[in-house]
Amino acid sequence: MPKLRRLITACLLILPLLTACFGAPVFGFGARRHDIRRVHIDIDLLSGGQAEIVEQYEITSETGMRRFQLDVVAPLQGRITDFTIDAAKAESDLAPALFTKILRYDATSDEGRAPYSYEISSPSAERQTLNITGQFDPGRWIIRISYTLANTVLQTEDTAIFRLRFFPSRKAGMQTGTMSLTLPQPLQNSEYQLLFVSETPVQYTFDEVQTFRISAGALSQSDDARLFLTLPASVFAELDASSDTRTAAEQIDAAVLASERALARGTMTTRLSAVQPIWFLAALLFWILYYLRFEREGMMRGPGPDYALWPSRVPPLAVAQILGKKKLGPLILSTLLRLTNRRTLKMEGYVFTWRHPDRVDYSRYSSFEVFLLHWFLGEITDGDPAASAIQVKNYKRNKKNASRFADSVRQMETELKRSFDNMRLLDRRKSWYAGLLGLIFGIAIVLTALTMIFLTGTAAAYLLLLPGLLFIWSSRGLKHLNEEGLKHRTEARMYRDKLDTMSHIFKSCSSHYTEIEAAIIALPRAVALNKTDVFMDGLKQFSKRRYIILAQVLLKIYDSQEPPSTYDRDEEYERCLREMDSLKETLITSLSILNQVFG
């Protein structure tokens, strides 16, 4: 369950993070301070091949703005001249707006920044960004950008060709866009061809005189929308020749093909965007089924009445390992307590002392216990057979010991893995193919998500990464238990949950252990499971007589305190409470230090 809780916590952290980073309007993240409600662009094509363009943005802000951005297209043909920006507060639809000029800020000038100013940043082949600064009060504002495109209409054979990117400022949520394009002189319907290269259908009308009226809905940020207009060169007085070596017919065919591809891409993006939530939920459900099948199999099984026997027989680190506990701190301290119970060590306060450091026969000890004895009570203390957790911390702090400490940690992790593998509780075959299956599914889902991100660019596409990453995370180091392992995991889980009511554990293992033996055995396991305080407080539920008996034995073994030969029950009960609380604090402090050392 702790691993499941960590997964749920990770999901709750990742979901808002992804939606906040990529602008999804989920959970209230990614909210904009302003919206572009409407954009209108007036384009007048002049007889000399120039285009006078006025872009008018209607921007609303509920909180006011001090700084915002607009994009201006980089021309496909020609160059920008006579660039100006004006701003006006739109008080009503009837009253004319009073425009104020926005000046370009010059960082090299000695003059201060004007009340309204702009800077150009992030220039690219498609667009350049205007960073507009000023005191824009809450309400509706009109931003007017005017400029001239010189030499933008070019001639190929007897055909004039005009290309233009349009509606570039879509980051702030443009809702509608309209455009009027006026020709130098009247034209018949059959004499022009107007194409739009856009992922969203664009509508237009021609008044059969000389003005096109164009409207577009909300374009996606990834849509490099362009228009392509051809008309007789005779409409213009003088035009520059195009550098494009293709004929006019070839350029028209290329524009038609680009328009068809863009619409097809837009249709595909719309369809993919519609199925993304379904795909996300399906992938997430699939991961949940995978997790329940390979990680939580057997979790609904109930343990038998003697559930406490196996956790009492095996080393405390085995009980922790089968429940997925991997932190070295609790495993080391619980092993030291087990060695204390076996009279290999003596514990006084924070200090463990090796009773027989000259021992040569270690046949009764596991490889991890042997390594821990020589490391903790040998290498750490330079041969001194007494050590505490604080000495381990000081040893790690010494930079000279960094390499040796890292090697020792790796060795301990190897010994722990070996000791658990030797218990034969793992289904190696199922662990292998379950891990491989999860990795394959994870990579496939991540690749699918990346493809959808590339094609749609929506925030929902980024959320598809989550189930893929969960698959990869779950498959990493997956160890599937066999039938015996599943049974013992259920027993260990019940043992852990009953540490606060030791009477249940006493009853469960009464066929093999007395209450005193069960309590002695339980303390190292409580430490391994990070339940020291739960175990200690649970003992207080017993009667004074039973608590005194249990406390005296635990204090004798784990704190080298001999019980008094005679005593008053009430006084001894109070003494045992104090000493047991002191022992609890000693163990919790030692564990905290070891957790700091080993992470």
Secondary structure, DSSP 8 states (H G I E B T S, - for coil): -HHHHHHHHHHHHHHHHHHHHTT--STTTT--S-EEEEEEEEEEE-TTS-EEEEEEEEEEESS-EEEEEEEEE--SSSEEEEEEEEEEE---SSS----EEEEE--TTSSS---SSEEEEE---SSEEEEEEEEEE-SEEEEEEEEEEEET-EEEETTEEEEEEE-----TT---EEEEEEE-SS---GGG-EEEEE-SS--EEEE-SSSEEEEEE----TT---EEEEEEEGGGSS--EE-S--S-HHHHHHHHHHHHHHHHHHHHHHHHHHHHHHHHHHHHHHHHHHHHHHHTSTTTT----TTTTHHHHHS-HHHHHHHTT---HHHHHHHHHHHHHHTTSEEEETTEEEES-TT----TTS-HHHHHHHHIIIIITTTT-SEE-HHHHHHHHHSGGGHHHHHHHHHHHHHHHHHHHHTTT-B-HHHHHHHHHHHHHHHHHHHHHHHHHHHHH--HHHHHTHHHHHHHHHHHTT---B-HHHHHHHHHHHHHHHTTT-HHHHHHHTTTT--HHHHHHHHHHHHHHTT-HHHHHHHHTTS-HHHHHHHHHHHHHHHH-----SS--HHHHHHHHHHHHHHHHHHHHHHHHHHHHHH-
